[in-house]
């Protein structure tokens, strides 16, 4: 299997593949990702800490820990 990955800006309904000749006449699968939205979803350490501060976990209420159950084999 031969694969390629490239980034482009879409200006019309057609996307130009840099390796068109290699794929010409072959069945291909195309995946389009919005890189701008994808980058916003990636968390940095600061974003994660900010998320935890805004959404604290109540370990006494939300988390059940049973030492005997954890040690069962």
N, CA, C and O atoms as a MOPAC input file, in Angstrom:
PM7 MOZYME 1SCF
protein

 N      0.84600 1    -1.18000 1     0.00000 1
 C      0.00000 1     0.00000 1     0.00000 1
 C      0.88600 1     1.23600 1     0.00000 1
 O      1.88700 1     1.29400 1     0.71400 1
 N      0.51400 1     2.21000 1    -0.79600 1
 C      1.24200 1     3.47000 1    -0.87100 1
 C      0.35600 1     4.56500 1    -0.31200 1
 O     -0.81600 1     4.64900 1    -0.67800 1
 N      0.87700 1     5.39700 1     0.55800 1
 C      0.08400 1     6.46900 1     1.15700 1
 C      0.86400 1     7.76500 1     1.11500 1
 O      2.09400 1     7.76700 1     1.07300 1
 N      0.14000 1     8.85500 1     1.12800 1
 C      0.75800 1    10.17300 1     1.18800 1
 C     -0.07300 1    11.07300 1     2.08400 1
 O     -1.27600 1    10.86700 1     2.24400 1
 N      0.56300 1    12.05100 1     2.65300 1
 C     -0.14200 1    13.02400 1     3.49000 1
 C      0.32800 1    14.39900 1     3.07400 1
 O      1.52400 1    14.62100 1     2.88600 1
 N     -0.60500 1    15.32300 1     2.93000 1
 C     -0.23200 1    16.68200 1     2.56400 1
 C     -1.23600 1    17.65700 1     3.14700 1
 O     -2.35800 1    17.28300 1     3.49000 1
 N     -0.82200 1    18.90800 1     3.25600 1
 C     -1.70600 1    19.95600 1     3.74000 1
 C     -1.94900 1    20.94500 1     2.61500 1
 O     -1.05200 1    21.22900 1     1.82100 1
 N     -3.15300 1    21.46400 1     2.55200 1
 C     -3.50900 1    22.42600 1     1.51800 1
 C     -4.60400 1    23.33900 1     2.03500 1
 O     -5.22000 1    23.06200 1     3.06400 1
 N     -4.84100 1    24.40800 1     1.32900 1
 C     -5.96700 1    25.29000 1     1.61700 1
 C     -6.96500 1    25.08400 1     0.48700 1
 O     -6.60800 1    25.17600 1    -0.68700 1
 N     -8.20100 1    24.80800 1     0.83900 1
 C     -9.22100 1    24.53700 1    -0.17200 1
 C     -9.80800 1    25.86000 1    -0.65300 1
 O    -10.33600 1    26.64300 1     0.13700 1
 N     -9.70700 1    26.09900 1    -1.97100 1
 C    -10.23900 1    27.32400 1    -2.57200 1
 C    -11.46600 1    27.04500 1    -3.42600 1
 O    -12.20000 1    27.97000 1    -3.77200 1
 N    -11.69700 1    25.79600 1    -3.76700 1
 C    -12.86800 1    25.43000 1    -4.56300 1
 C    -13.26000 1    24.00600 1    -4.18200 1
 O    -12.70600 1    23.43600 1    -3.24100 1
 N    -14.21500 1    23.43000 1    -4.91400 1
 C    -14.64700 1    22.07900 1    -4.56200 1
 C    -13.63800 1    21.00800 1    -4.97100 1
 O    -13.84600 1    19.83300 1    -4.67000 1
 N    -12.56100 1    21.37700 1    -5.64300 1
 C    -11.55700 1    20.41300 1    -6.08600 1
 C    -10.28500 1    20.55800 1    -5.25600 1
 O     -9.84500 1    21.66900 1    -4.96200 1
 N     -9.70600 1    19.42800 1    -4.88700 1
 C     -8.46000 1    19.41600 1    -4.12900 1
 C     -7.38000 1    18.82100 1    -5.02600 1
 O     -7.55000 1    17.73100 1    -5.57300 1
 N     -6.27700 1    19.53600 1    -5.17400 1
 C     -5.17500 1    19.06800 1    -6.01500 1
 C     -4.23600 1    18.20300 1    -5.18600 1
 O     -3.71700 1    18.64500 1    -4.16100 1
 N     -4.02300 1    16.97800 1    -5.62800 1
 C     -3.11300 1    16.06000 1    -4.93900 1
 C     -1.70900 1    16.23800 1    -5.51700 1
 O     -1.54500 1    16.23200 1    -6.73700 1
 N     -0.69700 1    16.39400 1    -4.66400 1
 C      0.66300 1    16.54400 1    -5.17200 1
 C      1.18700 1    15.27300 1    -5.84900 1
 O      2.16200 1    15.33900 1    -6.59800 1
 N      0.56800 1    14.13500 1    -5.60400 1
 C      1.00600 1    12.88000 1    -6.21500 1
 C     -0.09500 1    12.28800 1    -7.08300 1
 O     -0.34400 1    11.08200 1    -7.05500 1
 N     -0.74600 1    13.14400 1    -7.84900 1
 C     -1.88100 1    12.76200 1    -8.68400 1
 C     -1.55300 1    11.58700 1    -9.60400 1
 O     -2.34800 1    10.65400 1    -9.71500 1
 N     -0.41100 1    11.61700 1   -10.25600 1
 C     -0.06500 1    10.56800 1   -11.22900 1
 C      0.02200 1     9.19000 1   -10.58200 1
 O     -0.32300 1     8.18800 1   -11.20800 1
 N      0.47400 1     9.13500 1    -9.35200 1
 C      0.59700 1     7.84100 1    -8.67100 1
 C     -0.78000 1     7.25100 1    -8.36900 1
 O     -0.95700 1     6.03300 1    -8.40100 1
 N     -1.74400 1     8.10700 1    -8.07800 1
 C     -3.07600 1     7.64400 1    -7.69300 1
 C     -4.06700 1     7.60500 1    -8.85900 1
 O     -5.16800 1     7.07600 1    -8.70300 1
 N     -3.71200 1     8.13700 1    -9.99000 1
 C     -4.61600 1     8.22200 1   -11.14200 1
 C     -5.16900 1     6.84500 1   -11.50600 1
 O     -4.40900 1     5.91000 1   -11.75900 1
 N     -6.50400 1     6.72800 1   -11.53200 1
 C     -7.17100 1     5.49500 1   -11.91200 1
 C     -7.25600 1     4.45800 1   -10.80000 1
 O     -7.73100 1     3.34600 1   -11.03100 1
 N     -6.80400 1     4.80400 1    -9.60100 1
 C     -6.83100 1     3.84600 1    -8.49200 1
 C     -7.87900 1     4.25900 1    -7.46300 1
 O     -8.20700 1     5.43800 1    -7.33200 1
 N     -8.38700 1     3.28900 1    -6.75100 1
 C     -9.34000 1     3.54700 1    -5.67400 1
 C     -8.57900 1     4.09400 1    -4.48200 1
 O     -7.59900 1     3.49300 1    -4.04200 1
 N     -9.02100 1     5.23300 1    -3.95300 1
 C     -8.34000 1     5.85400 1    -2.82100 1
 C     -9.35200 1     6.21900 1    -1.74500 1
 O    -10.55300 1     6.29600 1    -2.00200 1
 N     -8.85400 1     6.44000 1    -0.55800 1
 C     -9.67000 1     6.92200 1     0.55500 1
 C     -9.14300 1     8.29400 1     0.93000 1
 O     -7.93600 1     8.48500 1     1.07900 1
 N    -10.04500 1     9.24300 1     1.08000 1
 C     -9.64700 1    10.60800 1     1.38600 1
 C    -10.22700 1    11.01300 1     2.73100 1
 O    -11.40900 1    10.79100 1     2.99200 1
 N     -9.40700 1    11.60400 1     3.58100 1
 C     -9.84100 1    12.10300 1     4.87900 1
 C     -9.49800 1    13.58200 1     4.93000 1
 O     -8.35600 1    13.96600 1     4.67800 1
 N    -10.48300 1    14.41700 1     5.25600 1
 C    -10.26000 1    15.85300 1     5.34900 1
 C    -10.42300 1    16.26500 1     6.80500 1
 O    -11.46900 1    16.02500 1     7.40900 1
 N     -9.38800 1    16.88700 1     7.37100 1
 C     -9.41600 1    17.36200 1     8.74900 1
 C     -9.21800 1    18.86600 1     8.75500 1
 O     -8.37900 1    19.38600 1     8.01900 1
 N     -9.96900 1    19.55800 1     9.56500 1
 C     -9.79100 1    20.99300 1     9.73700 1
 C     -8.67200 1    21.18100 1    10.75700 1
 O     -8.89500 1    20.99500 1    11.95400 1
 N     -7.49300 1    21.54000 1    10.31200 1
 C     -6.32500 1    21.64200 1    11.17400 1
 C     -6.51600 1    22.72500 1    12.22900 1
 O     -6.06300 1    22.56400 1    13.36200 1
 N     -7.17700 1    23.82500 1    11.87900 1
 C     -7.39100 1    24.90800 1    12.83600 1
 C     -8.21000 1    24.42600 1    14.02400 1
 O     -7.85900 1    24.71800 1    15.16700 1
 N     -9.28900 1    23.69700 1    13.77900 1
 C    -10.10400 1    23.16700 1    14.87800 1
 C     -9.33600 1    22.09600 1    15.63700 1
 O     -9.42100 1    22.03000 1    16.86300 1
 N     -8.59000 1    21.26000 1    14.92900 1
 C     -7.82700 1    20.19100 1    15.56600 1
 C     -6.81600 1    20.78500 1    16.54400 1
 O     -6.66600 1    20.27000 1    17.65200 1
 N     -6.12700 1    21.84700 1    16.16500 1
 C     -5.14300 1    22.46200 1    17.04500 1
 C     -5.79000 1    23.02800 1    18.29300 1
 O     -5.16900 1    23.01500 1    19.35500 1
 N     -7.00900 1    23.52400 1    18.20400 1
 C     -7.69900 1    24.06100 1    19.36000 1
 C     -8.06300 1    22.95700 1    20.34800 1
 O     -8.19500 1    23.22000 1    21.54300 1
 N     -8.22800 1    21.72800 1    19.86800 1
 C     -8.60000 1    20.62500 1    20.73500 1
 C     -7.39600 1    20.04600 1    21.48500 1
 O     -7.55500 1    19.40200 1    22.52200 1
 N     -6.20800 1    20.27800 1    20.96100 1
 C     -5.02300 1    19.74700 1    21.61000 1
 C     -4.77000 1    20.53900 1    22.88500 1
 O     -4.68200 1    21.76600 1    22.85200 1
 N     -4.65500 1    19.83900 1    24.00400 1
 C     -4.47100 1    20.49800 1    25.28800 1
 C     -2.99800 1    20.64600 1    25.60900 1
 O     -2.20600 1    19.72100 1    25.43200 1
 N     -2.65500 1    21.81100 1    26.07600 1
 C     -1.32900 1    21.99000 1    26.64700 1
 C     -1.45500 1    21.68900 1    28.12800 1
 O     -2.56400 1    21.51900 1    28.63300 1
 N     -0.35300 1    21.62300 1    28.81800 1
 C     -0.39200 1    21.33000 1    30.25000 1
 C     -1.19500 1    22.40000 1    30.98700 1
 O     -1.96700 1    22.08100 1    31.89100 1
 N     -1.01900 1    23.67200 1    30.60500 1
 C     -1.75500 1    24.76000 1    31.25900 1
 C     -3.25700 1    24.62800 1    31.01100 1
 O     -4.05400 1    24.84700 1    31.92300 1
 N     -3.65100 1    24.27100 1    29.78100 1
 C     -5.07100 1    24.09200 1    29.47400 1
 C     -5.66000 1    22.98900 1    30.33500 1
 O     -6.78900 1    23.11100 1    30.80900 1
 N     -4.90800 1    21.91200 1    30.54300 1
 C     -5.40100 1    20.79200 1    31.32300 1
 C     -5.56800 1    21.18600 1    32.78900 1
 O     -6.56200 1    20.83700 1    33.42500 1
 N     -4.59400 1    21.91100 1    33.31200 1
 C     -4.69100 1    22.37000 1    34.69800 1
 C     -5.87900 1    23.30900 1    34.85800 1
 O     -6.61700 1    23.22000 1    35.83900 1
 N     -6.06200 1    24.20800 1    33.89700 1
 C     -7.21300 1    25.11800 1    33.92700 1
 C     -8.52700 1    24.33000 1    33.89100 1
 O     -9.47600 1    24.67400 1    34.59600 1
 N     -8.58300 1    23.28100 1    33.07400 1
 C     -9.77500 1    22.43700 1    32.99400 1
 C    -10.05800 1    21.78600 1    34.35200 1
 O    -11.20400 1    21.76200 1    34.80100 1
 N     -9.02000 1    21.26200 1    35.00200 1
 C     -9.20900 1    20.61100 1    36.30100 1
 C     -9.66300 1    21.60500 1    37.37100 1
 O    -10.46700 1    21.26400 1    38.23800 1
 N     -9.15000 1    22.82600 1    37.30700 1
 C     -9.57300 1    23.84400 1    38.27400 1
 C    -11.04700 1    24.17900 1    38.08300 1
 O    -11.77800 1    24.35400 1    39.05800 1
 N    -11.48200 1    24.26700 1    36.83900 1
 C    -12.88800 1    24.59200 1    36.55000 1
 C    -13.82000 1    23.40700 1    36.80300 1
 O    -15.00800 1    23.60200 1    37.06000 1
 N    -13.29000 1    22.17400 1    36.73100 1
 C    -14.10600 1    20.96400 1    36.87500 1
 C    -13.48600 1    20.02600 1    37.90400 1
 O    -12.99800 1    18.95400 1    37.54500 1
 N    -13.49700 1    20.41100 1    39.16300 1
 C    -12.85100 1    19.55700 1    40.17300 1
 C    -13.57600 1    18.22000 1    40.34200 1
 O    -14.78800 1    18.12400 1    40.14800 1
 N    -12.81800 1    17.20700 1    40.70200 1
 C    -13.36700 1    15.87500 1    40.94800 1
 C    -13.50000 1    15.69600 1    42.45200 1
 O    -12.53800 1    15.90200 1    43.19200 1
 N    -14.67900 1    15.31700 1    42.90400 1
 C    -14.90100 1    15.04400 1    44.32200 1
 C    -14.62200 1    13.56100 1    44.53900 1
 O    -15.47900 1    12.71700 1    44.27900 1
 N    -13.43100 1    13.25100 1    45.01200 1
 C    -13.02400 1    11.85300 1    45.14300 1
 C    -13.83700 1    11.09700 1    46.18700 1
 O    -13.96200 1     9.87600 1    46.09900 1
 N    -14.38000 1    11.78300 1    47.15100 1
 C    -15.19700 1    11.10200 1    48.14700 1
 C    -16.54500 1    10.71600 1    47.55900 1
 O    -17.11900 1     9.70000 1    47.95000 1
 N    -17.05200 1    11.49800 1    46.64100 1
 C    -18.35700 1    11.22400 1    46.05900 1
 C    -18.24700 1    10.47800 1    44.72000 1
 O    -18.99600 1     9.53300 1    44.47100 1
 N    -17.31600 1    10.90300 1    43.86700 1
 C    -17.22900 1    10.39800 1    42.49400 1
 C    -16.30300 1     9.19600 1    42.31500 1
 O    -16.28600 1     8.59200 1    41.24300 1
 N    -15.54300 1     8.84300 1    43.33000 1
 C    -14.53000 1     7.81100 1    43.17400 1
 C    -14.65800 1     6.77800 1    44.27800 1
 O    -14.62300 1     7.11300 1    45.46200 1
 N    -14.80800 1     5.51600 1    43.88300 1
 C    -14.91600 1     4.43900 1    44.85700 1
 C    -13.63200 1     3.62200 1    44.79200 1
 O    -13.24300 1     3.14800 1    43.72400 1
 N    -12.97900 1     3.45900 1    45.93700 1
 C    -11.75700 1     2.66100 1    45.98200 1
 C    -11.90600 1     1.59700 1    47.06000 1
 O    -12.12400 1     1.90300 1    48.23200 1
 N    -11.78800 1     0.36200 1    46.64700 1
 C    -11.87300 1    -0.76900 1    47.55900 1
 C    -10.52900 1    -1.48900 1    47.51100 1
 O    -10.20400 1    -2.13600 1    46.51500 1
 N     -9.75500 1    -1.37800 1    48.57900 1
 C     -8.41300 1    -1.95900 1    48.60600 1
 C     -8.44600 1    -3.46900 1    48.38100 1
 O     -7.59500 1    -4.00200 1    47.66900 1
 N     -9.40400 1    -4.15900 1    48.97000 1
 C     -9.50000 1    -5.61500 1    48.80100 1
 C     -9.79300 1    -5.96000 1    47.33700 1
 O     -9.19500 1    -6.88200 1    46.78200 1
 N    -10.69900 1    -5.22800 1    46.72700 1
 C    -11.02500 1    -5.47600 1    45.32000 1
 C     -9.83200 1    -5.18000 1    44.42800 1
 O     -9.60200 1    -5.89100 1    43.45000 1
 N     -9.07000 1    -4.14100 1    44.74900 1
 C     -7.88800 1    -3.78000 1    43.95500 1
 C     -6.81000 1    -4.84600 1    44.05200 1
 O     -6.06000 1    -5.04400 1    43.09600 1
 N     -6.71400 1    -5.53500 1    45.17800 1
 C     -5.66800 1    -6.53200 1    45.36900 1
 C     -6.07300 1    -7.94000 1    44.93100 1
 O     -5.24700 1    -8.85200 1    44.97300 1
 N     -7.30100 1    -8.13300 1    44.52100 1
 C     -7.73400 1    -9.45700 1    44.04200 1
 C     -6.99300 1    -9.80300 1    42.76300 1
 O     -6.68900 1    -8.93600 1    41.94400 1
 N     -6.71100 1   -11.08300 1    42.61000 1
 C     -6.02900 1   -11.52200 1    41.39300 1
 C     -6.83300 1   -12.57600 1    40.70600 1
 O     -6.42700 1   -13.07600 1    39.65800 1

